[in-house]
């Protein structure tokens, strides 16, 4: 009895040590100004690896500024967000990529409906590494031709960051309807959708459409030999696999997802996000022409089914509860997909998609 009690004490001791170690883990920080801070919290808080996002003010002269003072545009501060993140799960470069897709980096006098110096965009670096990555990221965007005007977003050394008032924190959660109306009414959503949808189409045009002859639909006898029972059930019998126990729901590697039967490109890791549902979720298809949407009236409700064009595989469903700007969530079964890491794209015959990474 004494030995068991002693063993229990040892186990508890090491559990306390592990808990203390986890508590002491230090996360990194990033500071971005992208106009209204309400609209900058939401995109980051949905990202796996982001621990906390705080709305606030930085870059000005006055100590402990208030929103009323900031809104006059006389303190030198800008509205910004401070992001605490786990660098083992998401990199600073990836945070930068998300930042550029939330703003108009060519606007020197504000953002969308919000005018004034307090709404200017900026990247506030906290060390030399962040500075170098920010400069490289800005240069890459400038050369990409995504915007026809110069990129004017400043890269500045971080100063004291002051948290905004409580009612500004998590505004999109506290006032979801007003938040959506504000995003739409300010012109932010329309601008971002037009820019990045256009960019997507230009990239697809540049890469060229894949020939339909490359992909074919197999007969059922071939498929029974090629697929597992689960893959066959999902793709041919419109089945659904269980959440959180499928192959790709938590896959964070960079690469593309192709149809498990035909190999036609369907989705990219650049558009994948954690929907908290337990299935792989994407904001948009990699090749819109490879996706077919159909009305699904099963389970006594109307849903939008998603199928592949060439193999006619059942992939999953499309919902309208995804992240901005489009607000779409392609909820896909892992069993209908095959993942190809970015380093294997050329070897697997998908060299044209290396440009995505």
C-alpha positions as CSV (number, residue, x, y, z in Angstrom):
1,X,0.0,0.0,0.0
2,X,2.8,2.4,0.9
3,X,4.6,1.6,-2.4
4,X,1.5,2.5,-4.3
5,X,1.1,5.7,-2.4
6,X,4.8,6.6,-3.0
7,X,4.4,5.9,-6.7
8,X,1.3,8.2,-6.8
9,X,3.2,11.0,-5.2
10,X,6.0,10.7,-7.8
11,X,3.5,10.8,-10.6
12,X,1.9,13.9,-9.2
13,X,5.3,15.6,-8.7
14,X,6.2,15.1,-12.4
15,X,2.8,16.2,-13.5
16,X,3.3,19.5,-11.6
17,X,6.7,20.0,-13.2
18,X,5.2,19.5,-16.7
19,X,2.4,21.8,-15.9
20,X,4.8,24.5,-14.7
21,X,6.9,24.0,-17.8
22,X,3.9,24.5,-20.0
23,X,2.9,27.6,-18.0
24,X,6.3,29.1,-18.4
25,X,6.4,28.7,-22.2
26,X,7.0,32.0,-23.8
27,X,5.1,33.0,-26.9
28,X,6.2,35.5,-29.4
29,X,4.5,38.8,-30.3
30,X,3.7,40.7,-33.5
31,X,2.1,44.1,-33.9
32,X,0.2,45.2,-37.1
33,X,-1.8,48.2,-37.9
34,X,-4.5,47.7,-40.5
35,X,-7.0,50.4,-40.1
36,X,-10.0,49.6,-37.8
37,X,-8.7,47.1,-35.2
38,X,-12.1,45.3,-35.1
39,X,-11.4,44.0,-38.5
40,X,-7.9,42.8,-37.7
41,X,-8.7,40.8,-34.6
42,X,-11.1,38.3,-36.3
43,X,-8.8,37.0,-39.1
44,X,-6.0,36.2,-36.7
45,X,-8.0,34.7,-33.9
46,X,-9.3,32.0,-36.2
47,X,-5.7,30.8,-37.0
48,X,-4.3,27.8,-35.2
49,X,-1.2,28.8,-33.3
50,X,-2.5,32.3,-32.4
51,X,-2.8,32.5,-28.6
52,X,-4.3,36.0,-28.2
53,X,-5.1,39.1,-30.2
54,X,-5.5,42.5,-28.4
55,X,-6.8,45.7,-30.0
56,X,-4.9,48.8,-29.0
57,X,-2.9,51.9,-29.9
58,X,0.8,52.4,-30.7
59,X,3.2,54.8,-32.4
60,X,2.2,58.0,-30.7
61,X,3.5,60.5,-28.1
62,X,0.8,60.5,-25.4
63,X,0.9,57.9,-22.6
64,X,-2.2,55.8,-22.0
65,X,-4.3,57.3,-24.8
66,X,-8.0,56.9,-24.9
67,X,-10.2,56.1,-27.9
68,X,-11.6,59.6,-27.8
69,X,-8.1,61.1,-28.1
70,X,-7.0,58.7,-30.8
71,X,-10.1,59.3,-32.9
72,X,-9.2,62.9,-33.3
73,X,-6.0,61.9,-35.1
74,X,-3.8,64.3,-33.1
75,X,-1.8,61.9,-30.8
76,X,0.2,60.2,-33.5
77,X,-1.1,56.8,-32.5
78,X,-2.6,54.3,-34.9
79,X,-5.2,51.6,-34.2
80,X,-3.3,48.3,-34.1
81,X,-3.4,44.7,-32.9
82,X,-0.9,42.9,-30.8
83,X,-0.7,39.2,-31.6
84,X,0.7,36.6,-29.2
85,X,1.5,33.4,-31.1
86,X,3.2,30.0,-30.9
87,X,6.1,30.1,-33.4
88,X,6.1,26.3,-33.4
89,X,2.7,26.3,-35.0
90,X,2.7,29.5,-37.1
91,X,5.6,31.6,-38.4
92,X,5.9,35.4,-38.5
93,X,6.1,35.2,-42.3
94,X,2.7,33.5,-42.3
95,X,1.3,36.2,-40.0
96,X,2.6,38.8,-42.6
97,X,0.8,37.0,-45.4
98,X,-2.4,37.2,-43.5
99,X,-1.8,40.9,-42.8
100,X,-1.5,41.9,-46.4
101,X,-4.7,40.1,-47.3
102,X,-6.7,42.3,-44.8
103,X,-5.7,45.8,-46.0
104,X,-5.3,48.1,-48.9
105,X,-1.5,48.7,-48.6
106,X,-1.6,51.5,-51.3
107,X,-3.7,53.8,-49.2
108,X,-1.6,56.4,-47.3
109,X,-4.4,58.3,-45.7
110,X,-6.4,55.6,-43.9
111,X,-8.3,52.4,-44.7
112,X,-11.5,52.3,-46.7
113,X,-14.3,54.4,-45.0
114,X,-11.9,55.3,-42.1
115,X,-9.8,58.3,-43.0
116,X,-7.0,59.9,-41.0
117,X,-3.5,59.1,-39.7
118,X,-4.9,56.9,-36.9
119,X,-6.1,54.4,-39.5
120,X,-2.8,54.2,-41.5
121,X,-1.3,50.7,-42.1
122,X,2.1,49.7,-40.6
123,X,4.1,46.8,-39.5
124,X,5.8,47.3,-36.1
125,X,8.8,45.0,-35.8
126,X,10.1,43.9,-32.4
127,X,13.5,42.6,-33.5
128,X,15.9,42.5,-36.5
129,X,14.5,39.2,-37.7
130,X,10.9,40.5,-37.9
131,X,12.2,43.6,-39.6
132,X,14.0,41.6,-42.3
133,X,11.0,39.3,-42.9
134,X,8.7,42.3,-43.1
135,X,10.9,44.1,-45.6
136,X,11.2,40.9,-47.7
137,X,7.5,40.3,-47.6
138,X,6.7,43.9,-48.6
139,X,9.1,43.7,-51.5
140,X,7.6,40.4,-52.7
141,X,4.1,41.9,-52.6
142,X,5.3,45.0,-54.5
143,X,6.9,42.9,-57.3
144,X,3.9,40.5,-57.5
145,X,1.8,43.1,-59.4
146,X,-1.2,42.4,-57.2
147,X,-1.6,46.1,-56.7
148,X,-1.0,48.7,-59.5
149,X,-0.1,51.4,-57.0
150,X,3.0,51.5,-54.8
151,X,2.9,49.7,-51.4
152,X,3.0,52.5,-48.8
153,X,2.6,50.5,-45.6
154,X,5.4,51.5,-43.3
155,X,7.7,49.2,-41.5
156,X,8.6,50.7,-38.1
157,X,10.3,49.8,-34.9
158,X,7.8,48.8,-32.3
159,X,6.9,51.3,-29.6
160,X,4.8,51.0,-26.4
161,X,1.5,49.2,-27.2
162,X,-1.5,50.3,-25.2
163,X,-4.5,48.1,-24.9
164,X,-7.8,49.6,-26.1
165,X,-10.9,49.8,-23.9
166,X,-12.7,46.6,-23.0
167,X,-15.6,47.3,-25.3
168,X,-13.3,47.3,-28.3
169,X,-11.9,43.8,-27.5
170,X,-13.4,40.9,-29.4
171,X,-16.0,43.3,-30.9
172,X,-16.8,40.8,-33.7
173,X,-18.0,38.4,-31.0
174,X,-19.8,40.8,-28.8
175,X,-21.6,42.6,-31.7
176,X,-21.6,40.2,-34.7
177,X,-24.3,41.9,-36.7
178,X,-22.9,45.3,-36.3
179,X,-19.4,44.0,-37.1
180,X,-20.5,42.4,-40.3
181,X,-22.5,45.5,-41.3
182,X,-19.4,47.7,-40.6
183,X,-17.1,45.5,-42.7
184,X,-19.5,45.5,-45.6
185,X,-20.5,49.1,-45.3
186,X,-16.9,50.3,-45.0
187,X,-16.0,48.7,-48.4
188,X,-13.3,46.5,-46.9
189,X,-14.9,43.2,-47.8
190,X,-15.7,44.2,-51.4
191,X,-12.2,45.5,-51.9
192,X,-10.4,42.5,-50.6
193,X,-12.6,40.1,-52.4
194,X,-12.1,41.9,-55.7
195,X,-8.3,42.1,-55.3
196,X,-7.7,38.5,-54.2
197,X,-10.3,36.9,-56.5
198,X,-8.7,38.7,-59.4
199,X,-5.3,37.6,-58.3
200,X,-6.4,34.0,-58.0
201,X,-7.8,34.1,-61.6
202,X,-4.6,35.6,-62.9
203,X,-2.5,32.9,-61.2
204,X,-4.7,30.2,-62.6
205,X,-4.4,31.7,-66.1
206,X,-0.6,32.0,-65.8
207,X,-0.3,28.4,-64.7
208,X,-2.7,27.3,-67.4
209,X,-5.7,25.0,-67.0
210,X,-5.0,21.4,-66.7
211,X,-6.2,19.3,-69.6
212,X,-9.3,17.3,-68.9
213,X,-7.6,14.3,-70.6
214,X,-5.2,14.1,-67.7
215,X,-8.0,13.0,-65.3
216,X,-10.5,10.2,-65.9
217,X,-13.3,8.5,-64.1
218,X,-12.6,4.8,-63.3
219,X,-15.2,2.0,-63.3
220,X,-16.4,0.5,-60.0
221,X,-14.3,-2.6,-60.4
222,X,-11.1,-0.5,-60.7
223,X,-12.1,1.6,-57.8
224,X,-12.8,-1.4,-55.5
225,X,-9.1,-2.4,-56.0
226,X,-7.8,1.1,-55.7
227,X,-9.7,2.5,-52.7
228,X,-10.1,1.5,-49.1
229,X,-13.6,0.7,-47.9
230,X,-14.0,4.1,-46.3
231,X,-12.7,5.9,-49.4
232,X,-15.2,4.0,-51.6
233,X,-18.0,4.7,-49.2
234,X,-17.3,8.4,-49.1
235,X,-16.6,9.1,-52.8
236,X,-19.1,6.7,-54.4
237,X,-21.8,6.3,-51.8
238,X,-21.9,9.9,-50.6
239,X,-20.7,8.9,-47.1
240,X,-19.3,11.0,-44.3
241,X,-16.3,10.1,-42.2
242,X,-16.1,10.9,-38.5
243,X,-14.8,14.2,-37.2
244,X,-11.4,14.6,-35.6
245,X,-10.3,11.1,-36.5
246,X,-9.8,11.5,-40.2
247,X,-6.4,11.9,-41.9
248,X,-6.2,15.6,-42.8
249,X,-8.4,17.5,-40.4
250,X,-5.4,18.8,-38.5
251,X,-2.8,18.6,-41.2
252,X,-0.7,21.8,-41.2
253,X,1.8,20.9,-43.9
254,X,2.1,23.0,-47.0
255,X,0.9,21.4,-50.3
256,X,-2.2,20.7,-52.3
257,X,-5.1,18.3,-52.0
258,X,-6.1,16.3,-55.0
259,X,-9.0,13.9,-55.8
260,X,-8.1,10.5,-54.4
261,X,-9.5,8.8,-57.5
262,X,-8.5,11.0,-60.4
263,X,-5.8,13.2,-59.0
264,X,-7.4,16.4,-60.2
265,X,-6.3,19.4,-58.0
266,X,-9.0,20.5,-55.6
267,X,-7.7,22.6,-52.7
268,X,-4.5,24.2,-51.3
269,X,-3.1,24.4,-47.8
270,X,-2.9,28.2,-48.4
271,X,-6.7,28.3,-48.2
272,X,-7.1,25.7,-45.3
273,X,-8.2,26.9,-41.9
274,X,-9.2,25.4,-38.6
275,X,-13.0,25.4,-38.5
276,X,-13.1,23.5,-35.2
277,X,-15.4,21.0,-36.8
278,X,-13.0,18.1,-37.1
279,X,-13.0,18.0,-40.9
280,X,-10.6,19.6,-43.4
281,X,-12.0,23.1,-44.2
282,X,-11.0,25.5,-47.0
283,X,-12.1,29.0,-47.9
284,X,-12.0,28.3,-51.6
285,X,-11.1,25.7,-54.2
286,X,-7.6,25.6,-55.8
287,X,-9.2,25.0,-59.2
288,X,-12.8,26.3,-59.3
289,X,-13.4,24.4,-62.5
290,X,-12.7,21.1,-60.8
291,X,-15.5,21.6,-58.3
292,X,-19.2,21.0,-59.0
293,X,-21.9,22.2,-56.6
294,X,-25.2,20.4,-56.3
295,X,-28.3,20.8,-54.1
296,X,-28.5,18.1,-51.4
297,X,-31.9,17.6,-49.8
298,X,-30.9,14.6,-47.6
299,X,-31.7,14.7,-43.8
300,X,-34.8,16.8,-44.5
301,X,-32.8,20.0,-45.2
302,X,-31.2,21.8,-48.1
303,X,-27.4,21.8,-48.3
304,X,-24.9,22.4,-51.1
305,X,-23.0,19.2,-51.9
306,X,-19.5,19.5,-53.4
307,X,-18.2,17.0,-56.0
308,X,-15.2,16.7,-58.2
309,X,-15.7,17.4,-61.9
310,X,-13.8,14.6,-63.6
311,X,-14.1,11.7,-61.1
312,X,-17.6,12.8,-59.8
313,X,-16.4,12.0,-56.3
314,X,-18.5,13.1,-53.4
315,X,-16.2,15.5,-51.5
316,X,-18.3,17.1,-48.8
317,X,-20.5,20.2,-48.4
318,X,-20.2,24.0,-48.8
319,X,-21.4,26.3,-45.9
320,X,-21.5,30.1,-45.5
321,X,-20.0,30.2,-42.0
322,X,-16.4,30.6,-43.1
323,X,-13.9,33.4,-42.4
324,X,-14.0,36.8,-44.2
325,X,-13.9,38.1,-46.8
326,X,-15.9,35.5,-48.7
327,X,-17.3,33.7,-45.7
328,X,-17.3,30.3,-47.3
329,X,-16.4,26.9,-45.7
330,X,-15.7,23.9,-47.9
331,X,-16.1,21.1,-45.4
332,X,-14.4,18.1,-47.1
333,X,-13.9,14.4,-46.2
334,X,-10.2,13.4,-45.9
335,X,-11.1,10.1,-47.4
336,X,-11.9,11.9,-50.7
337,X,-8.5,13.5,-50.8
338,X,-4.8,12.8,-51.3
339,X,-2.3,15.3,-50.0
340,X,0.8,16.2,-51.9
341,X,3.5,18.1,-49.9
342,X,5.0,21.1,-51.6
343,X,8.4,19.4,-51.9
344,X,6.8,16.6,-53.9
345,X,4.8,18.6,-56.4
346,X,7.3,18.4,-59.2
347,X,7.8,14.7,-58.7
348,X,4.1,14.0,-58.6
349,X,3.4,16.0,-61.8
350,X,2.0,19.2,-60.3
351,X,5.0,21.4,-60.8
352,X,2.8,24.4,-61.9
353,X,1.6,24.7,-58.3
354,X,5.0,25.3,-56.8
355,X,4.4,29.0,-57.4
356,X,1.7,29.0,-54.7
357,X,4.4,28.4,-52.1
